[in-house]
């Protein structure tokens, strides 16, 4: 189903129930998910975040950009990935984390905002 919507999703990728993708309708190709990625339930991927028609629109930072999840990454349940983020190869994002910065290959991040807490043993 996600591929039919134009998202790039690699082979042997697992996506649990409740994945939400928030983007502007005119944006295409802003979600790229690699091979063998595991995405837990109720994960949110944001390629766009703004206050829409609110009066505060001119006064806040508008975020738009591609979300890339590289091969073999694991995104824990309920994680939120903000716009313009790359989750590195083999990286782990802890459940409930909010990812506001790129995640290095084979690193483990957790928290709000997500911070590095370890490395994946290769």
N, C-alpha and C positions, 0 to 999 in steps of 0.2 A: 504494500500500500504506500509506504513512504517513497519508494522509488518512483511510483506512478505520479507522485506530487513533485518530482524533479529533484529530490534529495539524492546525493551520492552516498551510497551505502555499500561497503565492501562485502566480501564473501565471509560466510560463517560468523556473521555478527548477530548477537542476541540483543533484542530490545524487549524489555518487560512491559507489562501493561502500564498505561498512564503517561507515556511520553508526551510532553507538550512542546511544540515548537512555535515560538512567537516571532513573527516577522512581518514586514510590510508586504502587502500582496504583490506589489510591483517588483520586489526583489526575487531573484531566482538564483539558485546555486549557492546560497549562503550557508548551507549545512553540508559538511563533508565528514563522513564517518568511515574509518578504515576497516581493514580486515580483522576478524576475530575480536572485535570490540564487544564488551559486555556492558549493557546499560540497564541499571536496576529500575525498579518501579518508581513511577511518579517523578521522573527527572524532567527538568525544564531546560531547554536550549533556547537562548534568546539571540536572534541576529539583529533585533531592533528593540530599543527601549526608549520611549519618550512619553510625555504627558498628553499626547494627542491634541485635543482642542482647548486645553486648559489655558487660562490667562497667564500661567507661569511659563508657558512654552518658551518665550524669548529669554527667560532668565535662568534656565537650567541646561545642563550638559545633555545633549542628545547623543545616544550611543547607537551606532549601526555598524555592522561588520560581519565578516564571515566567522563561523565557528568550525574549527577543524579538530576532530578527534582522531589521532593517529592510530595505527595498527596496535592491537593487543592491549589497548587501554581498558580500564575498568572504572565505570562511573557508578558510584554507590547510590542507593535509593534516596530519592528526594533531593539530590544535588541540583544546584542551579548553575548553569554556565552562562556568563554574561557575554554580550557581543564582542567580536574582534578578539577571540581567545583561541589559542592553540593548546590542546592537551597532548602532550608528547607521547611518543611510542612507549608502550609498556607502563605508562603512568597509572596511578591509582588516585581517584578522588573519593574521599570518605563520604559516607552517607550524611545528608543534610548540609553539606558544604556549599558555600557560595564562592564560585571561582571568578575573581576579578582581574587576575593576572595570568599570563601564560604559565603552563606547568611543564617543567623540564622532563625529558625522556627518563623513564624508570625512577621517577620520584613519587613520593606519597604525600598528598596534601589533605588537610582537613580543617574545618572550622569556618567561622564567619567573621571576616573574610578568610578564605582558605590560605593556609600557610604550610610550608614544607615541614613535615614531621618525620620524614625518613626516606629511605631508598629501597627500591625493589632489588632483591638479590638476583643477579643474572646467572 
